[in-house]
Amino acid sequence: MELKTLDYSVAGGIARITLNRPAELNTMNGDFWPEMVRVFGAIADDMDVRCVIIASTGKHFTAGLDLKWAGQNALANHGGDLGRQREAFRRHVKVLQESFNVIDNCRVPVIAVCQGGCIGGGVDLVTACDLRIATADAYFTIQEINVGIVADVGTLQRIPHLLPQGLIRELSYTGRKFPAAEAAKWGFVNRVEDSQADALAAAEAMAQEICSKSPLAITGIKQVLNHGRDHSVADGLEYVAVWNAGMLQGEDMQQAVKAQMTRQSATYANLKA
């Protein structure tokens, strides 16, 4: 797979996606958005993948949207009927949203590893992930308010499930930095490590632990959690009851129980493509 803004590899059940434009602060240009969709399409088709790590290069995780690209393309006025211009822009935003929807909807857990600044679109990206690990110098900024934009590719929809309303509104209205230590206090990041190497090692250890579990149970947990986030408690209970009624017919549970009783490690087959 030929990619311009990302590096992609799979080994040991872990897919590793790395933003690779450090000289441009890993800003999200026109190539980034479709490449993210392509990579997660490959993950969806690869049953060897049991966990994903998204990392970055250079001083900052990402400075967010490439404003030069946006000004030349997304925000440009191309003339003609105003209503049709705006309808086309709406479809453009929906295309960008899909680049992070694929993370949220990925069948396996996704871990983000953030160093330095995670700004604007970076927050949209990491809020679509299941888990977040940060370096001590990391910070998060809902930058859109600082450039006169309402964040529109996922932050305002997903962050209310991760942080209290008062804090969300403060961060969204002011665009202030949300440093790693404060983010950890509120549970936005799972852990803070001293360096990027330490953060990557922590993500690797977490991913390996996830990979050792039943892939059928892992994907079920993610499906049920995501469903519950968007539905009532009653709907969620019904969904998990139906899920387990359908899925607890395989060998994974038997192997897990046997492993527990014999104090051994279970080995689980991949899901079927």
N, C-alpha and C positions, 0 to 999 in steps of 0.2 A: 504494500500500500504506500503510494507516494504522498507524503504530507509536507507542507511548508511551515506550519506553525506549531506542530506537535511531533513528539517522538512517541512511538508506540511499540511495545513488546509484551510478550506473554511468556512466563516461566514459572514452573511450580504451582500452577493454578492461579497465579496473580497476574492480572493485566496492569501494566504500568504506562500511564499517560503523562507526558512531561511537556509543559509549555516551553518552547525553545527559542524565544525571541528576546533574550536578556538585554540586548543593546537597545531595543525599543520598549523596555520595561514590560515585555510580554503583553502589550496591548492587543486588543481583539480587533483584528482587521477583517477585511472581506473574506479572506481564506479561512479564518479561524472557525466561523460559525458552521459551514457545511462540513469541515473536517471533523468537528466534534460529533456531528451526527453520523458520519461515516465510521468513525472509530467505535462508537457505541453500537452501530449496526453489526460490526465485526464481532464485538463482544457478545451480542445477542445470539449470533450464529455459532459461537465457539463454546461448547459445553465443557471444555477443559477449564474455562475461567470460573473461579469461585469467589473472587474478590477483586476489586479495582483500587489502585492507588493513583490519585492525581497529584502531581507535584509540579515544581517549576524550577527555573534556572535564574541565576543572577541575584541581585540585591532584593528584588521585590517579586512576590508571587505574581501579581499583575496590577497594572495601573488602570485596568478596565478598558472601556471602549476606546478604540483608536479614533479620536475626535477629527483628525484630518480626513480619514476615510469616511466617517459619518457625514462630515460637512460636504464632501464631494459627491456622496451617493445618497445615504439615507435621508439626510436633512435638506438636500438640494431641492429647489423649486424648479421643476421642469416645464412649467407653463401649462396652458390648457385649462380645462374646467376644474375649478377648485374642489368640488365634491369628488370628482374622480381622482384627483391628486391625493386627497386625504384617504380615500378608500384603498388606494394602492399602498399608501404608507401603513395603514392598518394591517394589510396582508404582509408587508415587510416585517413589522414588529412580530407578527405571529410566527414567521419563519425564524427569527432570532430566538423567540421563546422556546421553540422546539429544540434548540441546541442545548438547553438545560433541562427541558422535560425528559430528554433521553437519559440523563443522569438519574433523575428522580424515579423514572420508570424502569431503570435497569434491574434485571432479575436478581442481581447479586449486590451485596453492600459495596458502597463507594466511600473511600477514605480520602479526604483532602489534607495535604501537608502544606502549610502556609508559612513563608518567611517574609519578613519585611512588610511592605504594604499589600493589602488585599483590598482593592479600591473599586468602587462602582460595580461594574459587571463582575468583578471577582467575588463580591458578596452574593450576587445572583447565583454564581457558580457554586460556591461552597454551601449555600443554604439548600441547594438541591442534593448535596451529598448526605450520606448517612452519618458520617463521623468526621470530626475536624481535629487535627493536631497542629499546634502552632509553635513557632520558635519564640523565645523570650522577647525578641525585638519586633514581633509581628503586631500588626494592628489592622483593624477593619474600618472602612469608611463607606457609608452610603452617600457616595459622592454626587449623585445626580442633582441634589438640591443646590450644590455649589455651581452647577452649570445650567440651572434653570429648567431642569427636567424632572418629571415624575418617574421614578424607577419603574421600568415596565417589562422586565424579562424575568421576574420571579421573586425578587427580594421581599417586596411588600406582601406577597401572598404566602410565602413560606416562613419568613422570620417570626410571624406571630405564634407559630407552633414551637419556637425555640427560645423566645425571650418574653418578658412581661410587657404589657402594652405601654406603660409609661416610659420605659426605657426605649422601646422601639420608636415611639413618637419623638423622643428627644433626639435619638440618633438620626432619624429620617428628616426631622425639621431643621437640625443644626448642621448635619454633615460632619460632626466632630469625629476625631479618631476614637476608636474603641480598642484599647490596647489588650494584648493577650492576657495579661493578669486579670484585668476586669472581665474579659470574655470568659475566662475559666471560672471566675467566681459565680457567674450566672449560668454556667453549664453550656455556653455556646461552643466552647472547645472542650474536647475530652481530656486533653492534657497539654501542658506547655513544657517544651524541652529547651535546653540551653542553646543548641546549635541546630542548623538544618540537618547535619549528619545524624544527630541524635533523634531529631523528629522523624527522619526517614526510617531510622532503625526501629523506632517505636511503631511506626505504621506497618513496617514489614512484619514485626512480631505479632501485631494485632491481626494482620491479614492472614498470616500462617495459622493462627489459632482459629480464625473463621473457616479457613480452607479445610481444617481437620474435622469439621462438623458435617452432619448430613446436609448435602446441598438441597435436598428436597425440603428439609425443615427450615433451612436458612431462607430459601426463596419464599416459603410460606410465611415466615415471620415478617419479611419485608412487605409482602402483599397485604397481610393482615394489619400491620402498623399503618401503612399508607392508606388503606381503606378506612381504618378507624379515625385517622386524622381528618378525613373529609366527610364523615358520617356520624350519626348519633351512636351512643353506647349500645343501644338496642340493635341497631343495624350491624355494628361491629361484632357483637356476640353471635348474631345469626350467621354472619359471614364466616367467622372462624369455625363455627359448628359445622357448616356445610363444607368448608375447606378440609377439616380433619376427617369428616365422614368420607370424603372422596379420596384423600391422599394417604391416610394411614392404612394402606393395604399392601405396602411394599415391605422390603426387608430392612430398611434403615432403623426402624424402632427396635426390632428384634436384635440387630447387631449392636445398637447402642446399649440396650439393657444388658446383653451378654458381656459387653466390654466393661460395663460398670461393675458387674458382679464378679468378674474375673480379674479386675484391676489391670486390664489391658487396653490398648488403643484400638478403636474400630477403624476399618477402612471402608469408605463408601464409594459406590460407583457414581460416575457422572450422570447428570440428567440426560435424557434422550434429545437429540437434535430434531 
